[in-house]
Amino acid sequence: MAFLEISGLTKHFGEGAKRNRVLTDINLKVEEGEFIAIVGFSGSGKTTLISALAGLVKPDQGGVIFKGREVDGPGPERGVVFQSYSLMPWLSVEGNVALAVDTVFKKKKRAERSAVVDTYIEMVGLSHARDRKPAELSGGMRQRVAVARALAMRPEVLLMDEPLSALDALTRAKLQDEFAAISQKEKKTIILVTNDVDEAILLADRIVPLTPGPDAHFGPEFKVDLARPRDRAEMNSDPAFIKLRAEVTQYLMDIGAERGADAERDIVLPDIVPITQRERLPAAYRRAAQSPVKERYLEFSQLKKVYPTPKGPLTVVDGFDLKVRKGEFITLIGHSGCGKSTVLTMAAGLNNISEGGIILDGTEVVGAGPERAVVFQSPSLMPWLTAYQNVELGVDKVYPDASKAEKRDVIEYYLTRVGLGASMHQLAQDLSNGMKQRVGIARAFALSPKLLLLDEPFGMLDSLTRWELQDVLMEVWKRTQVTAVCVTHDVDEAILLADRVVMMSNGPNARIGNIMEVDLPRPRSRAELLAHPDYYAYREELLEFLEAYEGGADPSEEQLESIKTKRAHRIARQKDARLAAAE
């Protein structure tokens, strides 16, 4: 008999035509001490499934059997950690954990309960913050409290519903390592819902994909046959990891693609020029700078940003110096606080430059302008307007002399290209987060900007939706070849998009720490990258760079050069191996 079994579980919501068929015939057997990762798209019913396992949702059919008994409600033997922390704001770290312990272990003596609280606060690394209230904690620390609270109840099964998805990459990596250590130390049975394939492989014994709804069900399982403890940097060189990662990713992309694509109207873009590209440079400059402008189309010259603080001036960025070719795609990556977004907002003209300057196509950047289109994490749409009307707002300003039919073709062309051909007349407030971001991307490209600036454009989306939109962005960019700078914390995204990845040192006084040329063929898609033999060498360099700067470290030039050399040697070895195999 399985330790935990999901048998024929079906759950739908609503009635009649509005009935939402969420989960249908879910079956899974989990052994004691096993770590299961359930991966799937947003809206596929993952949270509903966790809630059913926790006894918080009653299935329509089938059910959950735990140690031979059917689950008919919540119980302390099943601890739950949700994406939102749900902490009591008036209680300290110790108080929040003690609340759960006192409820579950009423019969234990006070000293015993206190010892349990101490054990788990220490286990999640919060002994130094035990007296702080949630408002005084970072997002990562709050999630640690939620984990400590769940573990302190000494559950036999730990259920985790995307507990790390709202955290930055570095905090997420640290907590993943803690989860891995806790699962080995506590020997708990754990079911983790996640949309992060790397997280699933790092932590789980088995990966179980959940297909997109309606009527979501489990797909084929993937066994994670990798030795523990698992190190994310070392795994990057492990052929078994690379193979498994490609298989899981490809399966998820395939089932995502099956959801269908919008029917497209064949539109030819009209021959109209945006108002910002009518400006003429001085004749002398044009004669002298015809060729150089292409090589130095965008130039950051000794850029510096200083903020006043009560303790004196704070220099966030110091001496950022970069020349960008016309049509080049640059990604900026680094730890939180390294000034990536500060550089981007200065380029957008939304943040004053303290020293140095930015030149775009021979003109100094002063203030915001339509020749620079920006896509933020949140697309900032007018909720009462349709997707079409949101794009139309910008198009009307940038193409004042175009006919109504020409403007319509521009708007529909880009909305169709980002997969919104059938949804362009829906109100923005009725669109999913992923669809809203598609509108933001369409709007940016429709302005025909000289420079496209993207500030973690997919940072608020789940991993699987992010994959789709990265491919959408690459597809549209391939047609326009607009010069682009994208801030990201995602290593795979940085490589997929870029001609060069600019890695920034830690702030304050952040600077460029390293620049990596990405010599991978275009056009690119995630599937093609995963199959390219050199991809993991680039990935390894970025991971090692981020590790070198972890915790505020300041690596030497020799250390950074060693990282670059290691990547070059790995690619050379792989090239030699390919040539030998071909002979």
N, C-alpha and C positions, 0 to 999 in steps of 0.2 A: 504494500500500500504506500502511495506517495505521501510525503510529509504535508504537502499542500497541493490541492488539485482544483483546477477550474474546469467545470464540466458543462458543456453545452450552454454557456452563459450568453444570454441575449438581453439587450436593453435598448428600448426605444423611448422617445419622449413625444408628448403631444398626441393629438387625435386627428383622424380623418386626413384631409388633404395636407394639413400642416404637420403630420406625423414625421418626426425626425428619426430615421432608422440608424442608430448609432453603432451598436455592436451586435453581431449575429453569429451564434454558434462558436463561441470562443472556448478552446480546449487547451489545457496545459498541465503537465505534471512537474512538480518541483521537488527535488530531494532535499533532505535536511542538510544545511550548511552550504547550499548552492547559491551562487550569485547570478541572477538572471537580469539581463538588460533588454527592455522592450523599447524598440525604436520605431518612430513613425512620424507622419506629417502632422502639423497643427490641424486640429479639428477631426482627427481620426478616432477619437474616443479614448485616448490614453488615460486622461484624468478620470473619466467615467469608470474605466476598468480598475484603477487604483482605489477609487471610492467604493466600488463593489467588494474588492478584496478587504478593505478596511471595515466593511459592514455599514457604510454610510449611505449606500444606494442599494435598493432591493431589485434584483434582476427580474425581468418579465418571465424568463424561462431559464432553466438550469440553475447553476449556483456555484458556490465556493465551498470546498470541503477541506477543513483543517484538522489534521490528526484524526480522521475518521468521523468528524462531526461537522454538520452543515453550519456555515456562518450565517447567523440571522441578526447580527448587529455588531456594533463596535466592541472591542475588548482589549485589555492591556497586553495580551499576548501578541497583538499586532500593532507595532508602533508606526506612526506615519509622519513623514516630513514632506510638506508641500513646498511649492515654489515661493509662496508668500509665507513670511515667518510666523505671523499670528502670535506675537509676543505681547504680554501685558505691559503697556508702556510705563506704568507706575511702579513696576517691580524691577529689581536689579537682575543681573545675570543669574546670581545665586537664587534669587526669589522666583524667577521663572522656572528654573530647573526644579527647585524644591517643591513648587506647587504640584508638579506632576508626580514627584516621588511621594509626597505626603498623601496624595489621592490614592495611589496604587498600593502603597505599603503602609496602610494605616496601623497594622498590628505590630510593625517593627518599632523598636525603641527609637527615641529621638536621635541618639548618638549614632545608631546604625543608619538611619535615614540621612543624616548629615554626612556620613562617610561615603554613601552612594553618590550624593550630590557632588562632593569633592572629587571623587574618582573621575566622573565624566566631564566635569568642568576642566579638570587637568588634561584629560584625554584629547579634548578638542582645542587645547592650547589657550584657554581663557582665564587661567588662574590670576593673571595680572589685572584682569578687568572684571572680576567677580562682583564688585560693588557698583559697576556702572549700569545705568539704565539704557534701554534700547536706543533712545535718541542720541546717546553719546557713542554709539557703535557704528562702524562701517557696515555696508551690506554684507560683506563676507563674514564679519564677526556675528552679526545677527543670525545668519544662517548656521553658524557654528553653535549658537545657543539652541536653535531649533533641533539640531542633530543631537546635542548633549541631552536635551530634554527627552527626546524619543528614546535614546539609548539608556538613559537613567531609569526608565520604566522597565528595563530588563525584558524587552519583548522577545519572543521566540522568532518572530519574523519582522524585518524592518522593511517598510514600504516607502519608497522615495519617488515623488512626482516632480521631475525636472527641478531638483533642489538648487542647481547651480546656474540655471539658464540666464538669470538676471545679473550675473556677476561678470566683472572684467576678466580677460584671459588669464592674467597672472594669478588672481585670487582663485579663479576656477581651477587652475592647475594645482595650486597648493591644496585646495580642499579635495580634489580627486585623489591626490596622494594620501591625504588623511583618511579618506573613505577606504582606500585600498588597505592601509595599515590596520584600521579598525576591523574590517571584515576578516582579516587574518587573525588578529588578536582575539576578537570576540567569537569567531567561528559562527557568525549568525547566518541565517537564511535571509537573503536580501533580494528584493525585486525593485529594480531601478527603471523608471521611465525617463527616457532621454531622447533628444533629437540629434545628439552628437555621436557620430560613429567612432571617433577616436576615444571618447570617454567610455563608450560601451566596450571597446576592445581592451582598454587599459584595465577595466574593473571586472568584467564579467567572465563567467564560465561558459555561458551560452548567450547568444544574441537572437532575439525573436522579433522579427519585423511585424508591425501592424499595418495592414493595407489601408489606403485612404477610404473614408466613408463616402456615401452611406453604406450600411451593412459591412462595416469593417470587420476583418477577421485576421487570424495569424497566417503569415506566409511561412516559407521554409526556414528552419532553424539553422544557425551558423555556430558551430562549436569553436570556442576560442582555446586552441591547444597551444598556449604560450606559457612558458615557465614563469612562476612567481618568485620574488617580486618583479614587477614589470617597470622598466624605466623607459619613459617616452622617447628620450634621445637615442637610447640603444635600440629600441624597437624599430626606429626609422631605418636601420641597416639590416633588419631581420627579414629575409625573404618570405618567411611564413606570415609575418605581420603585413607586408606589402601585398601579398596574394589575398589574404583575408580582407583587408581594407578595400581592395579593388572589387572583390566579389560582393561585399555588403553594399558598397557605394553604388555599384552598377545595378544591383537588384532594386535599390531604392529609387534610382533615377529612372529605371524602366517602368516601375509601377506608377511613378509620378507622371511620366509621359503619357501613360494610358488614360489619364484623366481627361484627355482630349484637348485639342487646340481650337482657337477661334477661327471661324471661316474668314478669309482675308479678301478684301476688295483690291484688285490690282491697281495701285495708284502710282502715277509717275509724278515725282516732285516738280512743281512749277519752277521756272527759271526766274526766281525773284531773289533779291539781295537784301539782307537785313540792314536797318538804318545804320548800325554801328560799323558796317564794313564799307560804307561809302566814304569814310574819312580818308583823306589823302595825306601821306607823309610829305614833308618838304622835298622838292625835286633833288636837291643836293644830297639829302640823306638817302633817297631811293637809289641814286646812282652809286653812292659809296657803299651801301649796305644791302644790295640785292641778295648776295649769297650769305653773308653773315647772319642775316635775320632768320634764315632757315635753321642755322645751327644754334643761334642764341635767340630763338623766338620768344622764350620766356626766361628771364634772368633774375634770380634772387642774389642780391649783392650785399654781403656782410650784414644780413638782416638781424636786427636786435629788437627785443621787446622787454621793456621794464615796466613793472606795475608798482605803484606806491603802496606801502603797507604801514601799519602803525609802528612796525619795527624797522622801517627803512625801506629803500628800494629793493624790489625783488626782480632779478633778471631771469626771465623764463627761458628765452631763446637768445643765444649769444654767438653771432658770427655765422649764421646760416647762409651758405654760399653755394649756389647751384645754377647750372646752365642747362636748359631744356630745349631739345630740338622741336621744330614744328611737327605736329602729328605724333609726338612721343607720349607714351602712357607711363607716368611715374606713380609708384605707391610709396607712402611714408608709413613706417612701422616703428614701434618702440613701446616701452612700458608706459603705463598711465602717468601723466604729469611731465612727459618729455617734450611737450610743446608742439606736437603734431598739428592739433586743431588750431593752435595759435598761429602757426605759419599759414595754414589754409585761410583763416579768417582775415589775415593781413592781405593775402593775395586777392580775396574777395572784396577788399575795401571796406570791410565791416569792423576792422580793428586797426587803430592807428599804429603806424610804424615808429618805433622810438629812434632807431638809427638805421642807416643803410637804405635800400630801396628795392623796388620790384619794377622791372621793365617788361611790358607785354607788347610784342610786335612794334617795337620802337617807341612806345609811349609809356611814360611813367604811370604806375597805378596810383591814383588818388581818388579815394572814395569808391562807392559801389557803382557798377555800370552793367548794362545788359549784354556787353560783349563777354562777360564772365558769368556763366550760369552755375548755380550752386545747388547741390542735392544734399540735404542734411539727413540725419537719422530719422527725423520726423518730417514728412514731406510738406507740412504746413499748407494744406488745401483748405479752400473755402467749403465747409461742410454742406452748405445749402445749395451749392452749385454742382452740376454733373462733372464727370471726369472731362468731358469735351469742353465744357465752359471754363474749367480751371486751366486747361492748356490755352484756350482761346484768349484769356486775359493777357498772357504774355505775348502771344502772336499778334494781337491787335496793336500792341505798343511797338513791337520790333519791325513789323511790316506795314507801316501806315498807308502805303500807296498800293498795296496788293488788293486785287479784287476779292470779293467774298468767296468766290469759287476757289481761288488760289489759296486763300487762308484755310478753307475747309480741307483742301487736299493735304496741306502741311499738317494740320491737326490730326486728320484721320490716318495719314501715313504713319506717324510716330505712335499713335495709340494702338494701331493695328500691329506694328512691329513689336511692341512690348506685350502683346497678347490680350489686348482689351478691345478688339474689334467688336465683340458682341456685348460689351459692358460699358461702352463710352458714354452712354446716356443715363447711366445710373448715378444717383447722388453720391457724392464723396462719403457722406456719413454712413452709407449702406455698404461700402466696400471694406474688404478685409485689409489688415495692415499691409500684406504683401501687394494687394491690388493698388492701395494708395501709393505705395512706393513706386510701382510701375507708372502711375500717373506723373509722379515727380520726375522720373527719368525721361518720360516722353516729353514733358514740358521743357526740361533742360535742353534736350536735343532739338526740339522744335524752334528754339530761339536762334539756332545756327551760331552758337557762340564761338569766339576765338579760343576760349579757355573753359574747360569743364572742371569744376571743383566738386569733389565728393567727400563728405565728412562722415566716415563710417556709415555709408548709405544703407547697409543691410544689418546694422548692429542690433536693431530691435526685433529682428526676424529670427525664426527658428532656422537651424542649419539647413534643412531640406528646402525650405522656401528660398533661403539665401543662395543655394546652388542654382536654382531655377533662374533667379534674377541676375546672378553673375553671368550666366550664359546669355540671357536677354541683353545685358549691358554690352557684352562682347560682340554680339550679333549686330547691334545698332552701331556700336563704335566702329566696327569693321567697315560699315558703309560710309561713315562720315570722316573717320581719321582725325577727329578733333583732338587737339592737345589737351591732355587730362592729367590731373593730380588727385590721387585718392588717398585719404587717411584710413588706415585699417589696423586692427590688432590681430587679424586672422592671417596666419602664415600662408595657408593654401590660397586664400583670396589674393594676397600680395603677389604671389608667383603667377597665378592664373592671369591677372590683369596686366602685369607690368612688362615694360621693356627694361626698366631699371627699378630695383627696390632700394630706396634710401632708408637706411637704418639710423635712427637717432639715439644719441646717448641719453642718460638720465638727466632730468632737470633737478634743480634750477641750472642755469647756464648751459642748457642743452645745445648740442651742435650735431653735425652729421658725423656719425661714428664709422659708417662703412657704406659703400655703394656697391650693389651686386647687379651686374649685367645678366639679364635672363635671356639666354640664347636658346629659346625653345620656339619651334615653328608656329607661325600664325597662318590661318585663324585657329584659335584655341577653344577647346571646351574641356570641361572637367574630365569627361571620359577619356579624351585623347591624352590629357596630361597624366592621368593615372597609368596609362600604358607606356608612357615615354620613359626609357631607361635612365635618363639624366634627372628626372623630376625630383627624385628623393635626395639627390646630392644638393640641389638648391634648397630643398626643405631642411636638410640637416644644417646647412650654413646658417639659415635664419634662426632655427631653434638654438643652435650653439651661441649665436650672437645674443639672443634674448637672455639665455642662461648666463652669459658673461656679465650682463648688466643687471642681473636679478638682485633685488634687495639693496639697490642703490650703489652697487659696485662700480668701480671705474677701471676697466681693464686697460692694460698697456697696449701700445701700438703693435708690439711683437705678438701679443695674444690675439689681437684682431687679425693680423696678417696671417697667423697660423691657421685661423678658421677659414680664411679665403683659400689658402694653399691646399688645405685638406679637401675642399670641394673640387678644386681643379684636378688634384690627383685622382679623386674618385671617378670623375668624368673620364679622365684619360684612361684609367684602368678598364672602365666599362667599354670605352671605344675600342681599345685593343682586343678585348674579349669578343666584341661583335665582329671585328675584322677577322679574327682567328676562326670564329664559327662560320663565317661566310666562305672561307677558303676551302 
